[in-house]
């Protein structure tokens, strides 16, 4: 074999080896990339799992935040007369020149916001004798607590508190410490303890909460209320009954910033 042939074969061998090296390097790089991708995917899966678990734990804690708590008693200074008429509670001077009806659910967030915004104004008007308020506790959101039923339990307890002359303080306590819609409400024993903290000691109050004394009457009245065309308003899902609803002389009141002053000054 001549020198030229030997040199040519040597170059071919070197080129072949270089090709093998390139392939090996490429495979190694691909393996590393695959490893990184697998590691990244595993990391993402672990992160998502942690978020899901954390979300579930937070949701459960949020839903059950009322469990075992004592409902703080509202520091309500209120001397106006209160009287239960069926499933309606009248608060204020019977001879007051202006009367309004308020339909509210103790679990309804919009009702909580209503009382936060207008509660003090309403109380001032009752105190000065210019307003009589007829409160209709509405168990509209009976299925919106976990377990279901808090809306009805709270409405029943408020009527029993009215029988004891403690409706306003009981009512304010529940709205000031309102449970989250979709979460756990307050149990019978928590409602009973709130009554005790407000000075209600009668066995009739506790027994009435435990046996749902006014439940049937509340549900029956709500059926009538929800089907009353005079109480229906346009909403996101069409026309229907919603809370809070305020009426004056049978007409629904539009809740502008100064609606109460307009009513009590005779400008309605």
N, C-alpha and C positions, 0 to 999 in steps of 0.2 A: 504494500500500500504506500503510495507516494505521500510526501509531506502535505501537499495541498489537500488530499482526501482526508488525511488525519485531522487537519485543522478544521475542515468543514464539518466532520462528524462531531468534533469537540464543541463547535459552536451550536450544532443542533442539540446536543445533550444539555448544554448550558441553558439554551432557550426553553427546552422542555422542563428543566428543573425550575426555571423562573416562573413558568406557567403554573406549575404545581404549587409553588410558594404563594402566588397570587390567589389561587383558588382557596388554599388553606387559610390565608389571611381573611379572605372574603367570608368564608364559613365561620371563622372565629368572630369576625365583626358582627355577622348576622346573629350568631348565638348570643353575643353580648347584648345586642339590640333587643332580641327576643326576651332575654332575661330582664332587661330594664322595663320592657313593656309589661311583662308578667308582674314584675314588682309594682309597677304603677297601677295596674288593674287591681291587684290585691289591696294596695293602699287605699284606692278609691272605694272599693267594696267595704273595707273596714270602716272608713270614714262615714259612708252612707249608713252602715249598720249602727254606728255610734250615734249619728243624728237621729235615726229612727227610734232607737231605744231611749235616747234622751228626750225626744219629743213625746213618746208614750208616757214616760215617767212624769214629765212636766204636766201633760194633759191630765193624767190621773190625779196628780197632786192638786192641780187647779180645780178639777171637778169636785174634789172631796175636801176643799179647804174649809168648809163649814163644820166638818165632822168634829165632834168633841168640843166645839167652841161655845162659850157663853155669849149670848146676844147682848151687846152693850145696850143698856137702857138709855133712851133719849132723855136729855135734860130739858123737857118741855114744860114751860111755865104757862099753864092754861087753866082758866077758871070758867070758861064758857059752858053753858049747859049742853049735855049730850043725851040723845034719846034714840034708841033703836026702834025702828018701825019695820017689822018684817026683816028683810035682808038689806035694809037701808039704814044708815046712821045719820041722824040730823045733828048738826053741831052749830050752836049759836042761838041768838035771840029769835024766837018764833015770830016776832013782830018786825024783824029786820026788813028794810025796804027792798032788798035784793036777795033773791034766792038762786043758787046755781046747783046743778047736779053734776057730780064728777064720777065717771066710770073708770075704774083703775084696777089693774091686776098687780098683786104684790111681787110677781116675778118679772113683770114687764120692764125692760130697761128704759123705754121711752117714758113710762110712768115715773120711774125713779128720777129721770132728768126733769120731768115736769115739776115734781115736788121740790127738787133742788133749786130750780129757777124761781118758782112762784110760791112755794110753801110759806115763807115768812110773810109775804104780802097777803096771802089768804088769811093767815092767822091774825094779822093786824086788823084786817077788815072785820073779822069775826069779833075781835076784842073791842073794837069801837062801836059795835052794834049795827054796822051797816050791811052785814052779810050773814046769811044763813046758808050753810053748805050741807047738801044731801049727798053723802058718799055711798056709792054702790060698789062694794068689793066684788070684782068679777073674776071667776075662776076660768079664764079663757085659755091659759097656758098649762092646763093640767098635765099634758103629755110632754112638756118642755123642761122637765127636771129629771134627774136621775138619782133615785127612783122617781117615777111619775107621782103626781099628786100634791106637790108642795103648794101650788097655786090655790087649790081648794082648801088645804089644811090651814094656810095662812088666813084666807078669807073667813073660814069658820072661827078660827081663834080670835080674829078681830071683832067679830060680832059678840063673842063671849066676853071679850074685854069691854065692849060697849055696855053689856049687861052689868058690869062692875063699875061703870063710870070711868073707865081708863082707855077708851078707844083712841083718843088722839095720841097719847103717849105710846101706846102699843103700835099704832099705825106708823108713827114717826120712827120708832125704833126699827121696825122692819124695813122701811125704805132707806133709812140711813145706813143700814147694814145689809143691803139687798144681796142675796146670792146671785151668782151668775146664771143666766139662762142656759139651759143645757147641762148644768152641774147639779150638785147635791143641794137640796134645800135644807131647811131646819126640821129636825124631828119633833114629834109631839112633846118629848121631854124638854127639848130646848125651848119650845114655845111656852110650855108650862113654867119653866124657870124664869123666862122673861116676865111673865105675869107676876110671879112672886117678887121679882126684883122691883116691879112697879107697885107693889103693895097689894096684889090680889092673893088672898089666902084661902078663898072658898073652895070646897071640894067640887062644887058644881062647875067651876071653871075648868079644873083639871079633867074631870069626868067628861065634860062636854067636848074637850079637845080629843080625848082618847076615843070617844065613841062617835065623833063627827056629828054633833047635835044638829047643826044647820046645813049639813052637806046636801041633803036632798032638796031643800028649799033653794039653796044657792044654785044648784045645777038646773033646777026647773026655771028659776028666774033668768038665768043666763040664756037658756034656750029662747025665751021670749025676747030678751034684749037683743040677741044676735040676729033675730029675724025682724026686728022693728025697722021699717023703712025710714022712719024719722031719725034713726041713729046711724044710718049708713053714709059713708063718705067715699070719695074716689081715692084709690090707693094704687100701689104698684101692680097689684093683681086684680084690679077692677074695683067695683063698688062693693063695700061691705062694712061690717062693724069692726072697729079697732079701738085700742086703748092707747093713751088716755083720750076720753071724749068728755067734753064739757058742754052742758046745755043750759040755756036760760030761756024761760018761758017757752019751752018746747023746741027751741031752735039751737042748732049746733053753733058753738062759739068758735070763731077763728082765733087761735092763740097767738096774737101779735104781742109785742112787748108791753103794750099798755091796755090790753083787753080788760083787765080787772078794774082799772081806774075808769074806763069808759062805761062799764056796766054799773058800777056803784055811784057814778056821777050822773047817771040818767042819760048818757049819750049813746047807748047801744041802739 
